[in-house]
């Protein structure tokens, strides 16, 4: 049951992360002609920025509750799959939010740069928060590995730092998911 709850929480984050890009794709596809609502892309961006922290906090609190359950390698495999599914989003999102302010160097659009730079930071921050939702589960498992005595304090600290950085997060999760299962202190080894 708890694995399906993790899946649902992470799928909610995936849906939320694609809302801004969907809005801009709709704007590009339909344009502003024929009475198409111009506010749709902006409303999807704002909805995403409002919902992402809520879903991320939900995932973090759920990951903290799982500390009492003990180490579970299935959670690492779930996190790895979701991190791999986020790769296209990160590529598109980072490209979009870094290229958008550079596109405003047009002399006629230079007035929008003070508005677009903070928006770019919000977009990149939102992308980082979506990564943090899966990293919270991996960090909880790293802490449990430290409690079991499998990891040293240095390995635990390194693993946590790797989970906070975008590219190394996936690589660290892949490495951890290859580890053999370790029983919790209260469980017997079979």
ChimeraX attribute file (.defattr): number of C-alpha atoms within 10 A of each C-alpha:
attribute: neighborCount
match mode: 1-to-1
recipient: residues
	/A:1	5
	/A:2	10
	/A:3	11
	/A:4	10
	/A:5	12
	/A:6	18
	/A:7	14
	/A:8	13
	/A:9	18
	/A:10	23
	/A:11	14
	/A:12	15
	/A:13	25
	/A:14	20
	/A:15	11
	/A:16	21
	/A:17	26
	/A:18	18
	/A:19	20
	/A:20	22
	/A:21	18
	/A:22	15
	/A:23	19
	/A:24	17
	/A:25	13
	/A:26	17
	/A:27	19
	/A:28	11
	/A:29	9
	/A:30	14
	/A:31	14
	/A:32	13
	/A:33	9
	/A:34	7
	/A:35	8
	/A:36	12
	/A:37	13
	/A:38	15
	/A:39	11
	/A:40	16
	/A:41	20
	/A:42	15
	/A:43	14
	/A:44	19
	/A:45	22
	/A:46	14
	/A:47	15
	/A:48	22
	/A:49	21
	/A:50	13
	/A:51	16
	/A:52	23
	/A:53	16
	/A:54	13
	/A:55	21
	/A:56	23
	/A:57	15
	/A:58	15
	/A:59	26
	/A:60	20
	/A:61	14
	/A:62	18
	/A:63	22
	/A:64	15
	/A:65	11
	/A:66	18
	/A:67	17
	/A:68	10
	/A:69	10
	/A:70	20
	/A:71	23
	/A:72	17
	/A:73	18
	/A:74	12
	/A:75	22
	/A:76	26
	/A:77	17
	/A:78	20
	/A:79	25
	/A:80	24
	/A:81	15
	/A:82	20
	/A:83	25
	/A:84	13
	/A:85	12
	/A:86	19
	/A:87	15
	/A:88	9
	/A:89	17
	/A:90	20
	/A:91	10
	/A:92	13
	/A:93	21
	/A:94	16
	/A:95	12
	/A:96	15
	/A:97	18
	/A:98	16
	/A:99	12
	/A:100	16
	/A:101	19
	/A:102	13
	/A:103	11
	/A:104	15
	/A:105	13
	/A:106	9
	/A:107	7
	/A:108	8
	/A:109	10
	/A:110	13
	/A:111	12
	/A:112	12
	/A:113	16
	/A:114	10
	/A:115	10
	/A:116	16
	/A:117	16
	/A:118	12
	/A:119	16
	/A:120	19
	/A:121	13
	/A:122	14
	/A:123	22
	/A:124	18
	/A:125	13
	/A:126	22
	/A:127	21
	/A:128	16
	/A:129	21
	/A:130	24
	/A:131	26
	/A:132	23
	/A:133	27
	/A:134	31
	/A:135	29
	/A:136	23
	/A:137	24
	/A:138	28
	/A:139	26
	/A:140	24
	/A:141	25
	/A:142	26
	/A:143	21
	/A:144	24
	/A:145	21
	/A:146	17
	/A:147	17
	/A:148	17
	/A:149	13
	/A:150	15
	/A:151	16
	/A:152	13
	/A:153	13
	/A:154	10
	/A:155	14
	/A:156	20
	/A:157	15
	/A:158	13
	/A:159	21
	/A:160	21
	/A:161	14
	/A:162	19
	/A:163	24
	/A:164	17
	/A:165	15
	/A:166	17
	/A:167	14
	/A:168	14
	/A:169	22
	/A:170	24
	/A:171	16
	/A:172	20
	/A:173	25
	/A:174	18
	/A:175	11
	/A:176	18
	/A:177	19
	/A:178	11
	/A:179	10
	/A:180	8
	/A:181	12
	/A:182	17
	/A:183	16
	/A:184	17
	/A:185	13
	/A:186	8
	/A:187	9
	/A:188	7
	/A:189	9
	/A:190	4
